[in-house]
Amino acid sequence: MNDSFEELVTTPKPDEKAEHADIYTEDGAVRGDFLALVGAAIADRDVLWLRRNVGNLHISEMGDVLEAIMPEQRTALVNLLGEDFDLAALTEVDEAIRLEIVDQMPNEAIAAALTDLDSDDAVYILEDLDQEDREEILAQLPFTERVRLRRALDYPESSAGRRMRGEFVAVPPFWSVGQCIDYMREEQDLPESFTEIFVIDPTFKLMGVVDLDRILRTKRAEKVEDIMRETNHPIPAEMDQEEAAQLFEQYDLLSAAVVDENGRLVGVLTIDDVVDVIHEEADEDIKRLAGVGDEELSDNVVSTVRSRFLWLFINLGTAFLSSTVIGLFDATIEEMVALAVLMPIVASMGGNAGTQTMTVTVRALATRELDIYNVGRILRREVGVGSTNGLIFALLLGTVVTIFFHDWHLGLVIGIALFINFVMAALAGNLVPMLLNRFGADPAVASSVFVTMMTDLTGFFGFLGLATLWFGLKS
């Protein structure tokens, strides 16, 4: 073990948080020697070492440590850290690990820890709990905080209302700048950090916003209503979090007010929450394209099998369709064994081309870059790309087959079949996701199965059908 590393992580500076060594390797994984020290400290119940060197980690680093150590060590680590464990670290781990740890914690301890968290982090932890445990925890919180969290939990999952922070600074328009400054200096129950002051009327309807730098540059006697500006794109609380993230991206927002259906201010959405949303949505889309649902690395065998089974079962059905098409031409294959050797090439190349087009289309739909106004242009472009690539690879594959099998007829047939399948891949890769999206289905989930099915059927039927027709005419 690295002695210098061990010495550094066990000797914190006095009167401040421990200066721990970089716990990551060059590849971004948690260092094995650090994990060994953590495991040994847990086994020895060395609370002092853990509090000095683990309790002082950033919540994202703590989350990485929790994911890296053995399952039986996680609860022990949390219990040994006690009050030094920041519950916000649970927002940085997989859902399965979060539930595993929370299920072992008394509700009283969770309630006490939640009072130190921002409301968005508290909601993130509460929303995964059973209704009974959630209500018991909420009942132990102060009234104001309880109301704030209940309001956020009442909004739909994956909405801006679920992601927002309930802590914000709001003042009436008739206040002076001096009153605002005095209020921020004297009020104890303010967010730990904020950059904007919202302006509201007596019914809490949002009127505008004042940036802190504007407050600092304005004389105390000036009225808030004279220096406020219109709120940049207030976000409805019911809006889907992905749509809210797109607004942040489009207008370069750092934060945005969240309002209810009556235009009343209920919270604020900040850029750090939006970054998490973007990461989650991208991760979700990638997994769904592969048909693995909401699977996480920490899931057990049973839940992983359940997550993957449905689309594998559907793939089995589409594979039977492909085999049925092949069966239609068994006589042709028997007469010419080379067809059995070559036909997977046509289907495989078409499937890969279709996946490329489908991935671009699904992503364009998710980011709203693809709509009714440019669908024709995009479709023409993809068909052009498919036709060009199809022609190039048809010539290449046809030439190779002609040389290898000494039969230019076979090379011509497979070249034509490959070209047709590339065009079909371009059409299917575009139209399938758009049609699924049009009828309310998630194109990220279902597209791959149908696109692959269409390219397989076209590849097999086209190649074997053309071969049957061509060599039948030839004979």
Buried (B, 14 or more C-beta within 10 A) or exposed (E): EEEEBBEBBBEBEEEEEBEBBEBEEEEEEBBEBBBEBBBEBBEEEBBEBBBBBBBBBBBEBBBBBBBBBEEEBBBBBBBBBEEBBBBBBBBBBBEBBBBBBBEEBEBEBBBBBBEEBBBBBBBBBBEEBEEEBBEBBBEBBEEEBBEBBBBBBEBEEBBBBBBBBBBBBBBEBEBBBBBBBEBBEEEEEBBEEBEBBBBBEEEBEBBBBBBBEBBEEBEEEBBBBEBBEEBBEBBBBEBBBBEBBBBBEEEEBEBBBBBBEEBBBBBBBBBEBBEBBBEBBEEBBEBBBEBBBEBBEBBEEEBBEEBBEEBEEBBEEBEEEBEEBBEEBEEBBEBBEBBBEBBEBBBBBBBEBBBBBBBBBBBBBBEEEBEEEEBEEBBEEBBEBBBEBBBEBBBEBBEBBBEEBEBEBBBBBBBBBBBBBBBBBBBBBBBBBBEBBEEEEBBBBBBBBBBBBBBBBBBBBBBBBBBBEBBEEEE
